[in-house]
Amino acid sequence: MRRLLERFVEDECGATAIEYCLIAAGISIGIVAAVKGVGSILSTTFNDVSTSLK
């Protein structure tokens, strides 16, 4: 039982997976923020063009 507990404490596979998940979450937040910013700029541009064509 002690050996099993020692192996569990020394195992770092779970920590690595959590680190990769945190990195992916950070990148996802960056992508969402960039798309949201570009989306609002494009929406304004399309509304201006639509108003100019009318």
C-alpha positions as CSV (number, residue, x, y, z in Angstrom):
1,M,0.0,0.0,0.0
2,R,2.8,2.3,0.8
3,R,4.5,1.7,-2.6
4,L,1.2,2.5,-4.3
5,L,0.9,5.8,-2.4
6,E,4.5,6.7,-3.3
7,R,3.9,6.1,-7.0
8,F,0.7,8.2,-6.8
9,V,2.6,11.1,-5.3
10,E,5.5,10.9,-7.8
11,D,3.2,10.6,-10.8
12,E,3.1,14.0,-12.7
13,C,1.0,13.0,-15.7
14,G,-2.1,14.6,-14.3
15,A,-0.2,17.9,-13.6
16,T,1.0,17.9,-17.2
17,A,-2.6,17.4,-18.5
18,I,-3.8,20.3,-16.4
19,E,-1.1,22.6,-17.6
20,Y,-2.0,21.8,-21.2
21,C,-5.6,22.5,-20.4
22,L,-4.8,25.9,-18.9
23,I,-2.7,26.8,-21.9
24,A,-5.5,25.8,-24.3
25,A,-8.0,27.9,-22.2
26,G,-5.7,30.9,-22.4
27,I,-5.3,30.6,-26.1
28,S,-9.1,30.2,-26.5
29,I,-9.8,33.3,-24.5
30,G,-7.4,35.2,-26.7
31,I,-9.0,34.0,-29.9
32,V,-12.5,34.8,-28.6
33,A,-11.4,38.3,-27.7
34,A,-9.8,38.9,-31.1
35,V,-12.8,37.6,-33.0
36,K,-15.2,39.7,-31.0
37,G,-13.1,42.8,-31.7
38,V,-12.8,42.1,-35.4
39,G,-16.5,41.2,-35.6
40,S,-17.7,44.6,-34.1
41,I,-15.4,46.5,-36.5
42,L,-16.7,44.5,-39.5
43,S,-20.3,45.0,-38.4
44,T,-19.7,48.8,-38.3
45,T,-18.0,48.7,-41.7
46,F,-20.9,46.7,-43.3
47,N,-23.5,49.1,-41.8
48,D,-21.6,52.1,-43.2
49,V,-21.4,50.5,-46.7
50,S,-25.1,49.6,-46.5
51,T,-26.1,53.1,-45.5
52,S,-23.9,54.6,-48.3
53,L,-25.6,52.3,-50.9
54,K,-29.1,53.3,-49.9
